[in-house]
């Protein structure tokens, strides 16, 4: 990773945290839709409850990857 100044690093860090906050909303929404559809035993437009959980799990994986990459960038910046 290329060397960044403190201002550039803070800008990247702010962008990552903004994306993190944006990705939390669909995660929560899809998870609760999955719970509700499972409790009511219904499908919405052909999406079964397991598909809603898989969608929410995908957002969890994306958030985890973003966090790991931010930790890596932070450690490289401290060197």
N, C-alpha and C positions, 0 to 999 in steps of 0.2 A: 504494500500500500504506500502511496506517495506521502511524503511529509506535508502536513498541513499546518497552517498558522492556527493560533488559538481561536481567532475569529471564524475561520473557515470550519474548524472542528465544532465550535458551538452552533454554527448554522446547520451543519449536518446532524448534530445531535438533536436540535430542535425539530428538524424535518422528520427524523425517525420517531420522535415522541408524538408528533402530530399524526403520522401514519398509524402508530400503535393505538392511539385513542380512536381514530376512525375505524380501525378494524375490530375494536371491541364491541361496537354496536351490532354489526351483523352476527357476531358470535353469540351474543346474548339473545338476540331475536330468534335466530335459527334454533338455538338450544331450547328456548321456551316453546317455540312452535312444535318442536319434536316431542316435548313433554306433553303438551296439550293434545296433539294428535294421537299420541300413544294412549293417553288416559281415556280419550273419547273413542278410540279405535276407528279413526277416519283417515281418509287420504285427501290431500289438497292438490288438485290438478295432477293426480297420478303420483305425487310424492308421498311415499310411505314414511312413517316416523323414523325409520333407520336412515333414510336419505337425509332428513333434516339433521340428524346427529352427525352423519358423515360430513355434511357441509360445515357444521359448527366445528368439528374436529379439524377440518382443513384450515379454518381461520386460526385455531389454536396452534397448529404447526407453523403457519406463516408468522404469527406473533413470536413464537419461540425462536425461529430462525432470525428474525429481526433483532431480538434481544441478544442472541449469541453474537451476531455480527457487530452489534453496538458494543458489547463487552470487548470483543477483539479489537475494534477500532480504538476504544478507550485505552486498552493495554498498550497498543502500538504507539498511541499518542504520548503516553507517559514515558516512553523510552528516551 
